[in-house]
Structure formats: structure tokens, C-alpha cells
Amino acid sequence: MIVKGYHEPVLVAEIPKLLVKIPGVYVDGTLGGGGHSHAILQELLRRDFAEQSLVIGIDQDDNALDAAEKRLSSYSGRLVFVKGNFGDLQKIVQRVCIENQRPPVVAGMLLDLGVSSAQIDSPERGFSYLHQGPLDMRMDPAAEKSAADIINAMSERELANLFYRFGEEPRSRSIARSVVDYRERYGPILRTETFADIIRRREARPDRAIKTLSRIFQAVRIEVNRELDVLARVLEQSTALLSPLGRLAVISYHSLEDRMVKSFFVEQARSDWGPKGVGLREPLRKAGFSIVTRRAIVAGEQELSSNPRARSAKLRVLEKLAAGDTGEPI
Ligand SMILES: C[S@@+](CC[C@H](N)C(=O)[O-])C[C@H]1O[C@@H](n2cnc3c(N)ncnc32)[C@H](O)[C@@H]1O
């Protein structure tokens, strides 16, 4: 199933198969244009779980909610749309479950991280170095600080740290110097094309410029939307909300996210056997989860040829163990 227009979802065949195992509350924390929610709803119907289930679709972008509401209008009653940040997952799930007279436990949770094609392709949202627009990058247009606010307020050292930490940019210091130089000479940087030109001028080789631009724009976007902070929060909250046999699926698009997800999953699936050499018969703490995807799932050739965005996608899935199931120490 392909959703043309707002956003073409990645790994859309794999998500329902890996996520939908039991009836209950499903949360799509990154609703976007609703492509994954649609696939989840279809799977709930196919398995005859729909009557007992509810999907909660969360997005912090009003445009995404509008697009998804239009696309999924035929599922009214089975789906609740929420404008919010998945970092507030627990509060959102509790509120929606009370309103729908259900216990606040989750059978499946999906996070398809990052930005949608519609966001990237809208010049006025300021996410892309390929378009001319305000240097904005807020997924939630009502959020306090835009990319321009951040880029113009940070010191040279803070900028270098930002480009290095969130962009893994090897030339973070010289780019930070150029940004500050520009500000001192011409005033605040307010447009994507101005910011992109400053970065391009540091890069003599045009073939490397694209990678540098991607890394720096990624770093600023992560900072504007506090992406790694909210990811850490939602991972903790999701595992607390999952029912036994409930699953958490995360699709990440860059190594910073994927490393976080992978190490969080490993930690959740590990029993604590105490210090080495003690030789305990029982672990001090039994693992509460098992990792469904030993290796991250990536898109196949066919999907890659029709959806270039799938190139960097990595899907990992975690399952909460049923009562009495101890899981294997790994
Ligand atoms: C990659 S797109 C998801 C596309 C979606 N799976 C689909 O099928 O169309 C990511 C979406 O998640 C939203 N988003 C990202 N981080 C968020 C957060 N912390 N809270 C709520 N929504 C978020 C973005 O606004 C964007 O619409």
C-alpha cells in the first residue's frame, strides 16, 4: 500500500506484521500522514481485533493531523487524534484511555522518527537546504524556539558542540567560526539559503558539501525539536505502558537515534546476574522484555527503488514478556 502525497511510509508491509499481535490500544506516536496508522487499522480488522482495539495517533504538527484525519476519516470511532508530543506519552495515553473507558495499557506502540516528506518539502517550514525559506525547523509550529533563534543565540563554542554532537560533523569548529563571522559582519541568519551558503563556503569539494549540509541541518533540527531528549523519555514511558506481549516498534533514520534505541532495547532485555564470578542461580533482576529483531530490519530492493527515504531506515522491535516468562539473558 502506497500513500502518495503527504508522506510515503517506510517498511509499511513489515510494521503491521511485527506490531499487531494482540487486541488493545495501539499508539502511533508519529502519525504524519497516517500511512502506518492505516496499515495498523487494516491489520486489526484482518485479525478480527478491531472491535476490542483503539488506535491513538499523535503528532505535534497540525498539518500532519489534518492530512491524517482526511486520510483516515472512514475509521472514525476506532481512532483518536491527539495534537501533542510523544515525550508526554504517559499523560496522553492516560487521558485518552480514561475518556474511552479503557485501562491505560498499550498493546503496540510505533515511533517512525524524524520529519515527514511534507515537512521537508515545504520551504516555509525551513527544514531543508534545498529550499529557500525561513530558518525555522519546528515540527510544532507553536514551539518556542526556531532554528534561527538557536543559531543566532549560541556562542561559537556552543555551535561547534552542537554540530559535533548532533551532526557528527568533523569540521564543526570551522563551520561554527564561519557562522559567528557572518553574524558579526551582517547580523542574524534568518534564511535557510543564507545558512546553507555559509556552510557551503567552508567546503571546497562540492561532492562533500551535500553531506556536510545534511549533517549540520540534522544537528540543528535535533536541537530545535529536542529530538534525543524526547526519544529517551518516550522509550521509558512506552515500556512502562506496554501490556504483556505488547510491542514497541521504532524506525530510526540516523545513527544517533538508532544507537539509543538499540542500547535501550538491550538493557530492557538483559537480566541482572550481579558481579562477574558470583555464580548466581537466579538473576537479581529478571529481564522484562525480549528483542524481536535481533538485527535491525531494513528496506528491501523494491522499496528502495520506489522510496529513497527508506535508504537509512532501521526498524527495531521489543516485546514485553508475558507473566512467568523469564526471557533469556543476553
Ligand atoms: C517520519 S514522519 C511519520 C510518518 C508516518 N509514519 C506516516 O505514515 O505518514 C514523523 C512525524 O512524526 C512527527 N513527530 C516527530 N517527533 C515527534 C514528537 N516528539 N511528538 C509528536 N510528533 C512527532 C512529525 O511531526 C512527523 O509528522
The ligand as a Tripos MOL2 file, in Angstrom:
@<TRIPOS>MOLECULE
LIG
   27    29     1     0     0
SMALL
NO_CHARGES

@<TRIPOS>ATOM
      1 C1          8.5590   10.2590    9.6050 C.3       1 LIG1
      2 S1          7.1110   11.1380    9.9010 S.3       1 LIG1
      3 C2          5.9490    9.8610   10.2300 C.3       1 LIG1
      4 C3          5.2050    9.4460    9.0300 C.3       1 LIG1
      5 C4          4.0830    8.4630    9.3280 C.3       1 LIG1
      6 N1          4.5620    7.2500    9.9090 N.3       1 LIG1
      7 C5          3.2530    8.1690    8.0960 C.2       1 LIG1
      8 O1          2.9460    7.0040    7.8340 O.co2     1 LIG1
      9 O2          2.8990    9.1290    7.3840 O.co2     1 LIG1
     10 C6          7.3380   11.7360   11.5210 C.3       1 LIG1
     11 C7          6.1570   12.5070   12.0620 C.3       1 LIG1
     12 O3          6.2740   12.4860   13.4680 O.3       1 LIG1
     13 C8          6.0810   13.7610   13.9890 C.3       1 LIG1
     14 N2          6.9090   13.8490   15.1880 N.ar      1 LIG1
     15 C9          8.2500   13.7740   15.2730 C.ar      1 LIG1
     16 N3          8.6350   13.8820   16.5500 N.ar      1 LIG1
     17 C10         7.5130   13.9950   17.2970 C.ar      1 LIG1
     18 C11         7.2590   14.1270   18.6800 C.ar      1 LIG1
     19 N4          8.2540   14.2060   19.5580 N.pl3     1 LIG1
     20 N5          5.9860   14.1870   19.0960 N.ar      1 LIG1
     21 C12         4.9540   14.1460   18.1990 C.ar      1 LIG1
     22 N6          5.1350   14.0430   16.8760 N.ar      1 LIG1
     23 C13         6.3910   13.9630   16.4270 C.ar      1 LIG1
     24 C14         6.4860   14.7170   12.9020 C.3       1 LIG1
     25 O4          5.7990   15.9510   13.0450 O.3       1 LIG1
     26 C15         6.1020   13.9530   11.6420 C.3       1 LIG1
     27 O5          4.8010   14.2860   11.2280 O.3       1 LIG1
@<TRIPOS>BOND
     1     1     2 1
     2     2     3 1
     3     2    10 1
     4     3     4 1
     5     4     5 1
     6     5     6 1
     7     5     7 1
     8     7     8 2
     9     7     9 1
    10    10    11 1
    11    11    12 1
    12    11    26 1
    13    12    13 1
    14    13    14 1
    15    13    24 1
    16    14    15 ar
    17    14    23 ar
    18    15    16 ar
    19    16    17 ar
    20    17    18 ar
    21    17    23 ar
    22    18    19 1
    23    18    20 ar
    24    20    21 ar
    25    21    22 ar
    26    22    23 ar
    27    24    25 1
    28    24    26 1
    29    26    27 1
@<TRIPOS>SUBSTRUCTURE
     1 LIG1         1 GROUP 0 **** ****
